[in-house]
Amino acid sequence: MTDFRYLIVGGGMVADAAARGIREIDQDGSIGILSEEHDRPYARPALSKKLWTDPEFDWDEKVDLHTEETGATFVLGSAVTAIDRAAKTVTTADGQTHGYERLLLATGGKPRGLPGLEPSDRVLDYRSAADYRKLRAFADAGAHVAVVGGGYIGTEIASGVVQNGAKVTLVDPDETVGARMFPDGLAHAFQQRFVDHGVELRLGRRVESGTQTAGGVTLTLDDGSVLEADAVVVGLGIEPQTQLAADAGLTVDDGIVVSSTLVTDDESVFAAGDVAEYPDRILGTRRVEHVDNAQQQGRQAGRNLADADETYDHTPMFYSDVFDMGYEAVGQVSTKLHTVEDWQEPNVTGVVYYLDDDDTVRGVLLWNVWDKTDDARKVLAEAHALTRDMLPGRITADA
């Protein structure tokens, strides 16, 4: 059995940030990182962003996070199957046991799949560096790639791959690409970029079933039509991987429930990142699946593993870059809410506020408006004192 003072289950960006957070407090305590992946922690957003759009974006310099700088010990390609909280050990699928004094669960999420299709060299749930390498080979060969799902990952992948020589078909259950997040005019402008770049759109359609062979993948859609492609990228979101925590008797709701200091029911066990449900000081109880949260919450979890006992008080942002458009956002960005649009140039530069039925701002979308996320957080913090007519002009693209 290998013992560590600090043991991290999961090898993503949370693990890197946590290891560095630990070292801010404790320079010497042993750190173990157990990961199902075969790569050390890396900047996951690059898989759908810069690696497709910037030829100078080097893996070693820009993507690999070089977590080895913390002195952590890596156990890669190793899935944790059980936690024994009484003995303070975890067990992996190959029967190895690792002891801990403090444990961080950073297990992330498992991608949702398609009926009848298991992940393979041609069916990619696009969660890992291995998936990127497979997709890059298809793109470089000018293959036909079907992207299923028009959300955050699906639109970035469709954009990146079509700009690298592949033929792309995007299958989206929404009638307009981006319709779940963006007001109608903006969604249509967003969709037009895909049309302009030659992406074939199958809108208002879902995949009913699929089959794969050594030579390709066939998707049958819910209208009976058939789509044949060399590879399929599934971008249907993730389910937080909470079973390990639940089996250990920890409280699980939408994610692993943690306090403001990121500790679970067990004072020796913490959780952070995609899998953690935590109290946001502005927006209330939530679970966030974006990189800003992974980095900031991971760092705070690491510090607290090393006895800092500090509240996680950061309200995270998220962002996306698609073709020549980009946005940053804070809070809830969903067309299930009401919107107030404040455009400096319609559907090109401006701010969209998302309000609940009580006209309280719950989210802020900054469309081609940069470095204003602190302003957005301020709006959310003061939301109960703001009326609709106070929103226009509140945040602008001006310095």
Solvent accessible surface area in square Angstrom, and as a share of the most:
residue,aa,sasa,rsa
1,M,153,0.68
2,T,62,0.36
3,D,93,0.48
4,F,13,0.05
5,R,70,0.26
6,Y,1,0.00
7,L,0,0.00
8,I,0,0.00
9,V,8,0.04
10,G,13,0.12
11,G,11,0.11
12,G,17,0.16
13,M,19,0.08
14,V,13,0.08
15,A,0,0.00
16,D,11,0.06
17,A,10,0.08
18,A,0,0.00
19,A,0,0.00
20,R,83,0.30
21,G,0,0.00
22,I,0,0.00
23,R,37,0.14
24,E,83,0.37
25,I,73,0.37
26,D,30,0.16
27,Q,126,0.56
28,D,128,0.67
29,G,11,0.10
30,S,53,0.34
31,I,2,0.01
32,G,0,0.00
33,I,0,0.00
34,L,1,0.01
35,S,3,0.02
36,E,114,0.51
37,E,38,0.17
38,H,151,0.67
39,D,31,0.16
40,R,84,0.31
41,P,1,0.00
42,Y,7,0.03
43,A,19,0.15
44,R,60,0.22
45,P,27,0.17
46,A,7,0.05
47,L,4,0.02
48,S,8,0.05
49,K,17,0.07
50,K,99,0.42
51,L,19,0.10
52,W,9,0.03
53,T,82,0.48
54,D,42,0.22
55,P,132,0.83
56,E,145,0.65
57,F,37,0.15
58,D,66,0.34
59,W,66,0.23
60,D,79,0.41
61,E,133,0.60
62,K,104,0.44
63,V,0,0.00
64,D,19,0.10
65,L,41,0.20
66,H,46,0.21
67,T,0,0.00
68,E,67,0.30
69,E,120,0.54
70,T,13,0.07
71,G,55,0.53
72,A,11,0.08
73,T,66,0.39
74,F,47,0.20
75,V,41,0.24
76,L,61,0.30
77,G,38,0.36
78,S,9,0.06
79,A,32,0.25
80,V,22,0.13
81,T,76,0.44
82,A,47,0.36
83,I,18,0.09
84,D,67,0.35
85,R,78,0.29
86,A,105,0.81
87,A,61,0.47
88,K,76,0.32
89,T,17,0.10
90,V,0,0.00
91,T,47,0.27
92,T,3,0.02
93,A,75,0.58
94,D,102,0.53
95,G,53,0.51
96,Q,101,0.45
97,T,45,0.26
98,H,11,0.05
99,G,3,0.02
100,Y,10,0.04
101,E,87,0.39
102,R,57,0.21
103,L,0,0.00
104,L,0,0.00
105,L,1,0.00
106,A,11,0.08
107,T,29,0.17
108,G,16,0.15
109,G,7,0.06
110,K,131,0.55
111,P,27,0.17
112,R,104,0.38
113,G,56,0.54
114,L,15,0.08
115,P,68,0.43
116,G,70,0.67
117,L,9,0.04
118,E,130,0.58
119,P,83,0.52
120,S,39,0.25
121,D,97,0.50
122,R,51,0.19
123,V,5,0.03
124,L,1,0.01
125,D,37,0.19
126,Y,12,0.05
127,R,62,0.23
128,S,21,0.14
129,A,0,0.00
130,A,47,0.36
131,D,14,0.07
132,Y,23,0.09
133,R,113,0.41
134,K,68,0.29
135,L,0,0.00
136,R,52,0.19
137,A,64,0.50
138,F,35,0.15
139,A,1,0.01
140,D,97,0.50
141,A,85,0.66
142,G,44,0.42
143,A,12,0.09
144,H,27,0.12
145,V,0,0.00
146,A,0,0.00
147,V,0,0.00
148,V,6,0.03
149,G,3,0.03
150,G,12,0.12
151,G,38,0.36
152,Y,56,0.21
153,I,60,0.30
154,G,0,0.00
155,T,6,0.03
156,E,2,0.01
157,I,0,0.00
158,A,0,0.00
159,S,3,0.02
160,G,2,0.02
161,V,0,0.00
162,V,23,0.13
163,Q,83,0.37
164,N,41,0.21
165,G,57,0.55
166,A,9,0.07
167,K,112,0.48
168,V,1,0.00
169,T,0,0.00
170,L,0,0.00
171,V,1,0.00
172,D,3,0.02
173,P,31,0.20
174,D,26,0.14
175,E,136,0.61
176,T,15,0.09
177,V,0,0.00
178,G,8,0.08
179,A,35,0.27
180,R,135,0.49
181,M,39,0.17
182,F,5,0.02
183,P,11,0.07
184,D,103,0.53
185,G,37,0.36
186,L,0,0.00
187,A,1,0.01
188,H,89,0.40
189,A,24,0.19
190,F,8,0.03
191,Q,32,0.14
192,Q,86,0.38
193,R,58,0.21
194,F,0,0.00
195,V,71,0.41
196,D,96,0.50
197,H,82,0.37
198,G,57,0.55
199,V,7,0.04
200,E,68,0.30
201,L,39,0.19
202,R,59,0.22
203,L,39,0.19
204,G,14,0.14
205,R,73,0.27
206,R,142,0.52
207,V,16,0.09
208,E,105,0.47
209,S,50,0.32
210,G,7,0.06
211,T,89,0.52
212,Q,63,0.28
213,T,96,0.56
214,A,102,0.79
215,G,56,0.54
216,G,14,0.14
217,V,3,0.02
218,T,43,0.25
219,L,1,0.00
220,T,44,0.26
221,L,2,0.01
222,D,56,0.29
223,D,81,0.42
224,G,53,0.51
225,S,39,0.25
226,V,79,0.45
227,L,7,0.03
228,E,121,0.54
229,A,9,0.07
230,D,48,0.25
231,A,0,0.00
232,V,0,0.00
233,V,0,0.00
234,V,5,0.03
235,G,12,0.12
236,L,59,0.29
237,G,39,0.38
238,I,15,0.07
239,E,88,0.39
240,P,23,0.15
241,Q,68,0.30
242,T,21,0.12
243,Q,119,0.53
244,L,23,0.11
245,A,0,0.00
246,A,43,0.34
247,D,101,0.52
248,A,16,0.13
249,G,54,0.52
250,L,9,0.04
251,T,67,0.39
252,V,47,0.27
253,D,105,0.54
254,D,75,0.39
255,G,0,0.00
256,I,1,0.01
257,V,51,0.29
258,V,9,0.05
259,S,45,0.29
260,S,43,0.28
261,T,26,0.15
262,L,1,0.00
263,V,33,0.19
264,T,12,0.07
265,D,86,0.45
266,D,22,0.11
267,E,143,0.64
268,S,9,0.06
269,V,0,0.00
270,F,12,0.05
271,A,0,0.00
272,A,0,0.00
273,G,1,0.01
274,D,18,0.10
275,V,0,0.00
276,A,0,0.00
277,E,15,0.07
278,Y,3,0.01
279,P,54,0.34
280,D,8,0.04
281,R,158,0.58
282,I,35,0.18
283,L,30,0.15
284,G,33,0.32
285,T,95,0.55
286,R,48,0.18
287,R,49,0.18
288,V,12,0.07
289,E,68,0.31
290,H,39,0.17
291,V,27,0.15
292,D,18,0.09
293,N,0,0.00
294,A,11,0.09
295,Q,78,0.35
296,Q,72,0.32
297,Q,0,0.00
298,G,0,0.00
299,R,101,0.37
300,Q,19,0.08
301,A,0,0.00
302,G,0,0.00
303,R,42,0.15
304,N,5,0.03
305,L,0,0.00
306,A,7,0.05
307,D,85,0.44
308,A,27,0.21
309,D,112,0.58
310,E,60,0.27
311,T,76,0.44
312,Y,9,0.03
313,D,82,0.42
314,H,48,0.22
315,T,0,0.00
316,P,3,0.02
317,M,29,0.13
318,F,22,0.09
319,Y,57,0.22
320,S,3,0.02
321,D,68,0.35
322,V,4,0.02
323,F,34,0.14
324,D,106,0.55
325,M,7,0.03
326,G,3,0.03
327,Y,9,0.03
328,E,25,0.11
329,A,0,0.00
330,V,0,0.00
331,G,6,0.05
332,Q,91,0.40
333,V,15,0.09
334,S,31,0.20
335,T,54,0.31
336,K,195,0.83
337,L,33,0.17
338,H,83,0.37
339,T,41,0.24
340,V,18,0.10
341,E,78,0.35
342,D,29,0.15
343,W,52,0.18
344,Q,91,0.40
345,E,93,0.41
346,P,97,0.61
347,N,39,0.20
348,V,56,0.32
349,T,26,0.15
350,G,1,0.01
351,V,1,0.01
352,V,0,0.00
353,Y,0,0.00
354,Y,0,0.00
355,L,1,0.00
356,D,25,0.13
357,D,128,0.66
358,D,119,0.62
359,D,55,0.29
360,T,10,0.06
361,V,3,0.02
362,R,69,0.25
363,G,0,0.00
364,V,0,0.00
365,L,0,0.00
366,L,0,0.00
367,W,1,0.00
368,N,35,0.18
369,V,0,0.00
370,W,111,0.39
371,D,131,0.68
372,K,35,0.15
373,T,20,0.11
374,D,103,0.53
375,D,59,0.31
376,A,0,0.00
377,R,30,0.11
378,K,123,0.52
379,V,4,0.02
380,L,10,0.05
381,A,60,0.47
382,E,61,0.28
383,A,4,0.03
384,H,156,0.69
385,A,76,0.59
386,L,14,0.07
387,T,75,0.44
388,R,97,0.36
389,D,121,0.63
390,M,84,0.37
391,L,1,0.00
392,P,71,0.45
393,G,51,0.49
394,R,100,0.36
395,I,5,0.03
396,T,41,0.24
397,A,45,0.35
398,D,87,0.45
399,A,147,1.14
